[in-house]
Amino acid sequence: MVIIKRLYSYMLQRFIPLLAMTFFICLFIVMMQFLWRFIDDIVGKGLSVSIIAELFFYASLTMVPTALPLAVLLASLMVFGNLGENFELTAMKASGISLFRIMKPLTVLMILIAIGAFFFQNNVLPIAQTKMWTLMFSVRQKSPEVEIPERSFYDQIPNMNLYVERKNPDTGMLYGMIIYDLSRGLDNTRVILADSGQFNFTEDKTRLFLHLYTGEMFENMRDNSLGSGNSRYLPFRREHFTEKEVYFPFDANFNRMDEGGVRALYVGQNIAQLRHSIDSIGAEVDSIGNSYAAQIVNTPYFGLSPRVGKYVDGEWREEPRAEVAMTEPLPVDSIFRKPSPSMAKTYLTQALSRAKRQKQEYLYRSLALGEQAKLMRRHDIEMQKKFTLSFACIIFFFIGAPLGAIIKKGGIGTPLIISVLLFIVYFIIDNAGYKMARDGKVPVWEGIWLSSAVLLPLGVFLTYKAVGDSQVFNIDAYANFFRRIAGRAQGRSLTLKEVRMTEVERPRALEMLHAFETECRAAQDRRRKGGLLKRLPWCTDAALQAPLTELVDYLSNSSDIYVINLLNQYPFNTFYRQLDSMEATTKALLDRIGEGKR
């Protein structure tokens, strides 16, 4: 019992540090992806280090569901690969410890991690997502840092285009300036030319202060005394100045948005809130759908209404008819002839116009209901994802641990390649299922759990093979399988023995050959009477394998080189594709040995 406890402690000491290391490596990789995605929204805004650090902290929390399963897969592969490569796993199995017993402490640890991942998804992740997206929206709305280039127009200042010929980076002085002030509209643009100038901000950083030296200003003068739409242009105003100060509205402060708007979205809610939102949206969709259905049924056509009523608690209830009930089809032809046949085209045009209007109206209503249904699916998707992370961690452990025990390759090279390939497959399947669930092509639970359903059988298969010490990656076994499919069996390489412990007796050899010939004919009958699987050329007949092996072992002691060459024509495996050739080889041996040659 002490040995088992020491084994558990040893496995935990090997696994936990690797899991922590791989987790932070994977988190760093996905954070780089986040940075590349939003680099344009962050760079050039003049954000403080504290704001950027806070944004990255909350973003790293939102990336945990992506990094944790990959870290579990990589760590389990490395741990069991190292154990197999150093023959520690072989020593444990030789001591009578099964693979399940070796994996037991790590399995308990993975269950605890899965429970923690669930509470993280439900309690921590909504808060982190709320704060991250609030910060991101605030960063996007912040005005960019003023960084004016040389010899090109700069349009990052609202309502202003600025051209600078050159600038002095030491003093901040700008030379050869052209300013287009668009604050009063394109029709009343103000143009300022200056030899030099300098930018500064007011103390509250809400206005941009421009100090200009030696230049001219041009602006149009608009006469608004004639009222809106009747204004006329007067001659433009031209002003010379040696020094001039101009102010532009430009808020350079970082204004943090309120978190209430993001918190009300599905990304900022826990399971209880998501269920409440789903029930509320579902009730709203049902109510709107019932009202639309009642309106369609109750709408009278030509003063006739076949049914009048309303939906009460989801059930249709008839009401007394206010219009004339339609008991038989309308006499359309007689309507067209009254009051005159020439009015038929007018009737048809009006009916077609009314049908088109109703079609557009119902189409708009269906789109509105579709948006509500999509919103309800997004809430359901977010609720299902609270559970998928925990399950994915367990699945990846039962894929990585047996796979590491099978391949017996430690280090970080081979496990990293295998982990990345498996995670790419998982990510593609998970993303495809998410999109199908989001678009309503499949039920939400089917789309979100699709990746887990695909990888679960793989984990069960690898665990079963690893427990039984099966050679899943035995190249020779797969090569023989494809040879059988192609009909190219592995050939024998018997040679004439110089020293023979037993001699081949002619009567016994003939008896064995006749018996094997009979077995070949019986195999042909079994193949014809069998099902589809028996008719496949690469399937084998197990009943032939033992007599063939016995025949070849006995006749390999022959002193006749011709008999040895005929034995080399027998295949190793008795698959149906070679039955005819085996019969031909057996007849040739009967003829040779029947002549008295041994």
C-alpha positions in Angstrom: 0.0 0.0 0.0 2.9 2.3 0.7 4.3 1.6 -2.7 1.0 2.6 -4.4 0.9 5.8 -2.4 4.5 6.6 -3.4 3.5 5.9 -7.0 0.6 8.3 -6.8 2.8 11.0 -5.4 5.4 10.3 -8.1 2.9 10.6 -10.9 1.4 13.9 -9.5 4.9 15.3 -9.1 5.7 14.5 -12.7 2.3 15.7 -14.1 1.5 19.0 -12.2 4.6 21.0 -13.1 4.3 20.0 -16.8 0.6 20.9 -16.8 1.4 24.3 -15.4 4.2 24.9 -17.9 2.2 23.8 -20.9 -0.8 25.8 -19.8 1.1 29.0 -19.7 2.8 28.3 -23.0 -0.6 27.6 -24.6 -2.1 30.7 -23.0 0.8 32.8 -24.3 0.2 31.4 -27.9 -3.6 32.2 -27.8 -2.8 35.6 -26.3 -0.6 36.3 -29.3 -3.5 35.4 -31.5 -5.7 37.9 -29.6 -3.0 40.6 -30.0 -2.7 40.0 -33.7 -6.5 40.2 -34.1 -7.0 43.5 -32.2 -3.6 45.2 -32.7 -5.1 47.9 -34.9 -7.6 48.8 -32.1 -4.9 49.1 -29.4 -1.8 50.6 -31.1 -1.6 54.3 -31.6 -4.2 55.3 -29.0 -1.8 56.5 -26.3 -3.1 54.0 -23.7 -1.4 53.8 -20.4 0.4 50.7 -19.3 -2.2 50.0 -16.6 -5.1 50.0 -19.1 -3.2 47.7 -21.5 -2.2 45.3 -18.6 -5.8 45.2 -17.4 -7.1 44.5 -20.9 -4.5 41.7 -21.4 -5.4 40.2 -17.9 -9.1 39.9 -18.7 -8.3 38.7 -22.2 -6.1 35.9 -20.8 -9.0 34.8 -18.5 -11.3 34.6 -21.5 -8.6 32.4 -23.3 -8.5 29.8 -20.6 -11.2 27.6 -22.3 -9.0 27.4 -25.4 -5.6 26.9 -23.6 -6.6 24.4 -20.9 -7.6 21.4 -23.1 -4.5 21.8 -25.2 -2.3 22.0 -22.1 -3.9 18.8 -20.7 -3.3 16.9 -23.9 0.3 18.1 -24.3 1.2 17.4 -20.6 -0.3 13.9 -20.5 1.5 13.1 -23.8 4.8 14.3 -22.4 4.5 12.6 -19.0 3.5 9.1 -20.3 5.9 9.5 -23.3 8.8 10.1 -20.9 7.7 7.2 -18.7 7.6 4.9 -21.8 10.9 6.1 -23.3 12.8 5.7 -20.0 11.2 2.1 -19.5 9.6 3.3 -16.2 6.2 2.4 -17.6 7.5 -1.1 -18.5 8.9 -1.5 -15.0 5.6 -0.5 -13.4 3.7 -3.0 -15.5 6.2 -5.7 -14.8 5.6 -5.1 -11.1 1.9 -6.0 -11.6 0.6 -2.4 -11.7 -1.9 -1.9 -14.5 -2.1 1.3 -16.6 -5.4 2.2 -15.0 -3.8 2.1 -11.6 -0.9 4.3 -12.9 -3.5 6.8 -14.3 -5.7 6.8 -11.2 -4.2 9.8 -9.3 -4.1 11.8 -12.6 -7.7 10.8 -13.3 -8.8 12.1 -9.9 -6.8 15.3 -10.5 -8.5 15.7 -13.9 -11.9 15.3 -12.3 -11.0 18.1 -9.9 -9.8 20.3 -12.7 -13.0 19.6 -14.7 -15.1 20.7 -11.7 -13.0 23.8 -11.3 -13.3 24.5 -15.0 -17.1 24.3 -14.7 -17.2 26.9 -11.8 -14.7 29.0 -13.7 -16.9 29.0 -16.8 -20.0 29.8 -14.8 -18.7 32.3 -12.3 -15.4 33.8 -13.4 -15.7 33.8 -17.2 -18.8 36.0 -17.5 -17.2 38.7 -15.3 -14.0 38.5 -17.3 -15.8 38.7 -20.6 -17.9 41.6 -19.5 -14.8 43.6 -18.3 -12.7 42.7 -21.4 -15.4 43.7 -24.0 -16.2 46.9 -22.0 -12.5 47.8 -22.1 -12.2 46.9 -25.8 -15.2 49.0 -26.8 -13.8 51.9 -24.7 -10.4 51.5 -26.4 -12.1 51.5 -29.8 -13.9 54.8 -29.1 -10.8 56.6 -27.8 -9.3 59.1 -30.2 -6.0 58.1 -31.6 -2.7 59.6 -30.5 -1.8 62.6 -32.7 1.2 61.4 -34.7 1.4 63.6 -37.8 3.4 62.3 -40.7 5.5 64.3 -43.2 4.4 65.1 -46.7 1.0 63.3 -46.5 -2.5 64.3 -45.4 -3.4 63.2 -41.8 -7.2 62.6 -41.2 -7.3 61.1 -37.7 -8.4 64.4 -36.1 -12.2 64.7 -36.4 -13.4 67.3 -39.0 -9.9 68.2 -40.0 -7.3 67.2 -42.7 -3.8 68.3 -42.1 -0.7 68.4 -44.4 2.8 69.1 -43.1 5.9 69.5 -45.3 8.4 68.7 -42.5 8.6 68.7 -38.7 11.2 69.1 -36.0 11.0 66.1 -33.6 13.0 67.9 -30.9 10.9 71.0 -30.6 7.6 69.6 -32.1 7.4 72.5 -34.5 5.6 71.8 -37.8 6.5 73.6 -41.1 4.7 74.2 -44.4 1.2 73.5 -43.0 -2.1 73.2 -44.9 -5.3 72.8 -42.8 -8.7 71.9 -44.1 -11.3 72.7 -41.4 -14.5 70.6 -42.1 -16.3 71.3 -38.8 -18.9 73.5 -40.6 -19.5 71.1 -43.5 -18.0 70.5 -46.9 -19.9 73.4 -48.4 -18.3 75.9 -45.9 -14.7 74.5 -45.6 -12.1 76.7 -44.0 -8.6 76.5 -45.4 -5.6 77.7 -43.4 -2.0 78.0 -44.8 0.8 78.6 -42.3 4.6 78.7 -42.5 4.9 77.0 -39.1 2.8 75.9 -36.1 2.7 73.7 -33.0 0.1 71.4 -31.5 -0.8 71.3 -27.8 -3.7 70.0 -25.7 -5.7 71.9 -23.2 -5.4 70.9 -19.5 -8.5 68.8 -19.5 -7.4 67.1 -22.9 -10.8 67.8 -24.5 -9.5 70.4 -27.0 -6.7 70.5 -29.5 -4.8 73.9 -29.4 -3.0 74.9 -32.6 -0.6 77.9 -32.5 0.1 79.1 -36.0 2.7 81.6 -37.3 2.6 83.7 -40.5 -0.1 82.5 -42.9 -3.5 83.1 -44.5 -7.0 81.8 -43.9 -9.7 81.4 -46.5 -13.4 80.7 -45.8 -16.7 80.9 -47.5 -19.4 83.2 -46.1 -23.0 81.8 -46.2 -26.1 84.1 -46.1 -28.8 82.2 -44.1 -31.2 85.1 -44.0 -33.3 83.7 -46.8 -34.1 80.5 -44.9 -33.2 76.9 -45.2 -32.6 75.8 -48.8 -32.5 79.4 -50.1 -29.0 80.4 -48.9 -26.6 81.9 -51.3 -22.8 82.2 -51.2 -21.1 85.6 -50.7 -17.5 86.2 -51.7 -15.0 84.3 -49.5 -13.2 85.9 -46.6 -9.4 86.1 -46.7 -7.3 86.8 -43.6 -3.6 87.4 -43.2 -2.0 86.8 -39.9 1.4 86.7 -38.3 0.2 84.7 -35.3 -3.1 82.9 -34.7 -4.6 80.4 -32.3 -7.1 77.8 -33.3 -9.0 75.3 -31.2 -10.5 72.0 -32.4 -12.7 69.6 -30.3 -10.5 66.5 -29.7 -11.1 64.3 -26.6 -7.8 62.6 -25.8 -8.9 61.1 -22.5 -9.7 57.4 -22.0 -13.4 57.2 -21.1 -14.5 53.9 -19.7 -17.9 52.7 -20.8 -20.6 51.4 -18.4 -20.5 47.6 -18.0 -24.3 47.3 -17.8 -24.8 47.0 -21.5 -22.3 44.1 -21.9 -23.4 42.4 -18.7 -26.9 42.1 -20.1 -25.6 40.2 -23.1 -25.2 36.4 -23.2 -21.4 36.6 -22.7 -21.8 38.2 -19.3 -24.4 35.8 -17.8 -24.1 32.6 -15.7 -26.3 29.5 -16.1 -29.2 30.8 -14.0 -29.3 34.1 -15.9 -29.0 32.3 -19.2 -31.9 30.0 -18.4 -34.0 33.0 -17.4 -33.1 34.8 -20.6 -33.9 31.8 -22.8 -37.3 31.4 -21.1 -38.1 35.1 -21.5 -37.1 35.1 -25.2 -38.9 31.9 -25.9 -42.1 33.2 -24.3 -41.8 36.4 -26.3 -41.3 34.5 -29.5 -44.3 32.3 -28.8 -46.5 35.3 -28.0 -45.5 37.2 -31.1 -46.0 34.0 -33.2 -49.4 33.4 -31.8 -50.5 37.0 -32.4 -49.3 36.8 -36.0 -51.1 33.5 -36.5 -54.3 34.9 -35.0 -54.0 38.0 -37.3 -53.6 35.9 -40.4 -56.6 33.7 -39.5 -58.8 36.6 -38.5 -58.0 38.8 -41.6 -61.2 39.0 -43.7 -60.9 38.6 -47.5 -63.7 40.2 -49.6 -65.7 40.6 -46.4 -65.6 36.8 -45.7 -63.9 35.2 -42.7 -63.9 31.4 -42.4 -62.6 31.5 -38.8 -62.7 34.2 -36.1 -61.0 33.8 -32.8 -57.7 34.1 -30.9 -55.0 32.2 -29.2 -55.4 31.8 -25.4 -52.6 30.0 -23.6 -51.4 28.5 -26.8 -54.8 27.2 -27.8 -57.2 28.5 -30.5 -60.6 29.6 -29.3 -63.4 30.4 -31.7 -65.4 33.6 -31.4 -68.7 34.7 -32.8 -68.2 35.6 -36.5 -68.5 39.3 -37.2 -68.5 38.8 -41.0 -70.3 36.6 -43.3 -69.1 33.0 -43.2 -67.8 31.5 -46.4 -69.6 28.2 -46.9 -68.7 27.6 -50.6 -66.0 28.7 -53.0 -66.2 32.3 -54.3 -67.7 32.7 -57.9 -64.5 34.3 -59.2 -65.7 34.5 -62.8 -69.0 36.3 -61.9 -67.0 38.8 -59.8 -64.8 39.6 -62.8 -67.9 40.2 -65.0 -69.4 42.7 -62.5 -69.9 45.6 -63.1 -68.1 45.2 -66.4 -65.6 42.7 -67.9 -63.1 45.5 -68.5 -62.6 45.7 -64.7 -61.1 42.2 -64.5 -57.6 43.5 -65.2 -58.0 46.2 -62.5 -59.1 43.6 -60.0 -56.2 41.3 -60.8 -53.7 44.3 -60.5 -55.1 45.3 -57.2 -55.1 41.7 -55.9 -51.5 41.2 -57.0 -50.4 44.5 -55.3 -52.1 43.5 -52.1 -50.5 40.0 -52.2 -47.1 41.6 -52.7 -47.6 44.0 -49.7 -48.7 41.1 -47.5 -45.7 39.0 -48.6 -43.3 41.8 -47.7 -45.1 42.3 -44.4 -44.9 38.6 -43.5 -41.3 38.4 -44.7 -40.4 41.3 -42.3 -42.2 39.6 -39.5 -40.4 36.3 -40.2 -37.1 38.1 -40.1 -37.9 39.7 -36.8 -38.9 36.3 -35.3 -35.7 34.8 -36.8 -33.5 37.3 -35.1 -35.2 36.5 -31.8 -34.7 32.8 -32.4 -31.1 33.4 -33.2 -30.6 35.4 -30.0 -32.2 32.5 -28.1 -29.8 30.0 -29.7 -26.8 32.2 -28.8 -27.9 32.1 -25.1 -28.3 28.4 -25.3 -24.9 28.0 -27.0 -23.3 30.0 -24.1 -25.0 27.8 -21.6 -23.9 24.6 -23.2 -20.3 25.8 -23.4 -20.3 26.0 -19.6 -20.1 22.2 -19.6 -18.0 21.4 -22.7 -14.7 22.7 -21.3 -14.8 20.2 -18.3 -15.7 17.3 -20.6 -13.0 18.3 -23.1 -10.3 18.2 -20.4 -11.2 14.7 -19.4 -11.4 13.5 -23.1 -8.0 15.0 -23.9 -6.5 13.4 -20.9 -7.7 9.9 -21.9 -6.4 10.6 -25.4 -3.0 12.0 -24.4 -2.1 9.5 -21.6 -2.7 6.3 -23.6 -1.2 7.8 -26.7 2.0 8.7 -24.8 2.2 5.2 -23.4 1.9 3.8 -26.9 4.3 5.9 -28.8 6.9 6.0 -25.9 8.4 9.3 -27.1 9.2 11.9 -24.5 10.5 15.4 -24.7 8.5 18.2 -26.4 9.0 17.5 -30.1 6.8 14.5 -30.9 4.1 15.2 -28.3 3.9 18.8 -29.5 3.3 17.8 -33.1 0.7 15.2 -32.1 -1.0 17.6 -29.7 -1.2 20.4 -32.3 -2.7 18.0 -34.9 -5.3 16.6 -32.6 -6.2 20.1 -31.3 -6.6 21.4 -34.9 -9.0 18.5 -35.6 -10.9 19.3 -32.4 -11.0 23.1 -33.2 -12.2 22.5 -36.7 -15.0 20.2 -35.6 -15.9 22.4 -32.7 -16.1 25.5 -34.9 -18.2 23.7 -37.5 -20.6 22.5 -34.8 -20.8 26.0 -33.3 -21.7 27.6 -36.7 -24.3 25.0 -37.5 -25.9 25.5 -34.0 -25.7 29.3 -34.3 -27.4 29.2 -37.7 -30.1 26.8 -36.6 -29.1 24.0 -39.0 -28.9 21.5 -36.1 -30.1 21.6 -32.5 -27.8 23.6 -30.2 -26.8 20.7 -28.1 -25.8 18.6 -31.1 -23.6 21.3 -32.6 -21.8 22.2 -29.4 -21.2 18.6 -28.3 -20.2 17.5 -31.8 -16.4 17.7 -31.1 -16.7 15.8 -27.8 -18.8 13.1 -29.5 -16.2 12.7 -32.2 -13.2 12.5 -29.9 -14.7 10.4 -27.1 -14.5 7.1 -29.2 -10.9 8.0 -30.0 -10.1 8.3 -26.3 -11.9 5.0 -25.5 -10.1 3.2 -28.3 -6.6 4.5 -27.4 -7.2 3.7 -23.7 -8.3 0.1 -24.6 -5.2 -0.4 -26.8 -2.8 1.0 -24.3 -4.1 -1.2 -21.5 -3.7 -4.2 -23.7 -0.2 -3.1 -24.9 -1.4 -3.2 -28.5 0.9 -1.8 -31.2 -1.3 0.8 -32.6 1.5 2.4 -34.5 3.2 -0.8 -35.8 4.1 0.1 -39.3 4.5 -3.5 -40.4 1.0 -4.4 -39.4 -0.5 -1.6 -41.5 1.9 -2.4 -44.4 0.6 -6.0 -44.4 -3.0 -4.8 -44.3 -2.5 -2.7 -47.4 -0.6 -5.5 -49.1 -3.6 -7.7 -48.5 -5.9 -5.1 -50.0 -3.7 -4.8 -53.0 -3.3 -8.5 -53.3 0.4 -8.4 -52.8 1.2 -10.9 -49.9 4.6 -11.1 -48.2 6.7 -13.8 -49.8 8.5 -16.7 -48.1 12.2 -17.1 -48.3 12.9 -20.8 -47.5 16.2 -22.2 -48.5 17.6 -25.7 -48.8 18.8 -26.9 -45.4 22.3 -28.3 -45.2 21.5 -30.1 -42.0 18.1 -31.6 -41.5 16.9 -33.0 -38.1 14.0 -34.9 -39.7 13.6 -36.4 -43.1 10.4 -36.0 -45.2 8.5 -39.3 -45.6 6.8 -39.6 -48.9 3.5 -41.3 -47.7 3.1 -38.7 -44.9 3.9 -35.8 -47.3 1.3 -37.0 -49.8 -1.3 -37.5 -47.0 -0.8 -33.9 -45.8 -0.9 -32.5 -49.3 -4.2 -34.3 -50.1 -5.7 -33.1 -46.8 -4.6 -29.5 -47.5 -6.1 -29.7 -51.0 -9.4 -30.9 -49.5 -9.3 -28.0 -47.0 -8.7 -25.5 -49.9 -11.8 -26.8 -51.7 -13.8 -26.6 -48.5 -12.6 -23.0 -48.1 -13.9 -22.2 -51.7 -17.3 -23.6 -50.7 -17.3 -21.5 -47.5 -16.5 -18.4 -49.5 -19.3 -19.0 -52.0 -21.9 -19.7 -49.3 -20.7 -16.8 -47.0 -22.0 -13.3 -46.9 -20.5 -10.2 -48.5 -17.6 -10.1 -46.1 -16.6 -13.6 -47.0 -16.5 -12.6 -50.7 -14.0 -9.8 -50.2 -10.6 -10.9 -51.7 -8.5 -9.7 -48.7 -10.4 -11.7 -46.1 -8.8 -14.8 -44.6 -10.0 -18.3 -43.7 -8.7 -19.1 -40.3 -9.3 -22.8 -40.8 -6.6 -22.9 -43.4 -3.8 -21.2 -41.5 -2.9 -24.1 -39.2 -2.7 -26.9 -41.8 -0.7 -24.6 -44.1 1.8 -23.8 -41.4 2.1 -27.4 -40.5 2.6 -28.4 -44.2 5.2 -25.8 -44.9 7.2 -26.6 -41.7 7.2 -30.3 -42.5 8.1 -30.1 -46.2 10.8 -27.4 -45.6 13.1 -30.3 -44.5 13.0 -31.7 -48.1 16.2 -32.2 -50.0 14.6 -31.3 -53.3 15.3 -27.7 -54.3 12.2 -27.8 -56.6 10.0 -28.6 -53.6 11.5 -25.7 -51.6 10.9 -23.3 -54.4 7.2 -24.5 -54.6 6.8 -23.9 -50.8 8.0 -20.3 -51.3 4.9 -19.8 -53.5 2.6 -20.3 -50.5 1.5 -17.0 -48.9 1.8 -16.3 -45.2 -1.8 -15.5 -44.7 -4.7 -17.6 -46.1 -6.8 -14.9 -47.7 -9.3 -15.8 -50.3 -7.6 -14.1 -53.2 -4.8 -16.7 -53.0 -7.0 -19.8 -52.9 -6.5 -20.7 -56.6 -2.7 -20.2 -56.4 -2.5 -22.4 -53.3 -4.4 -25.2 -55.0 -2.1 -24.9 -58.0 1.0 -25.1 -55.8 -0.5 -28.1 -53.9 -1.1 -30.0 -57.2 2.5 -29.2 -58.3 3.9 -30.6 -55.0 1.7 -33.7 -55.4 3.0 -34.3 -58.8 6.6 -33.8 -57.7 6.5 -35.9 -54.6 4.3 -38.5 -56.2 7.1 -39.1 -58.7 9.2 -40.3 -55.8 11.2 -37.1 -55.3 11.5 -35.8 -51.8 
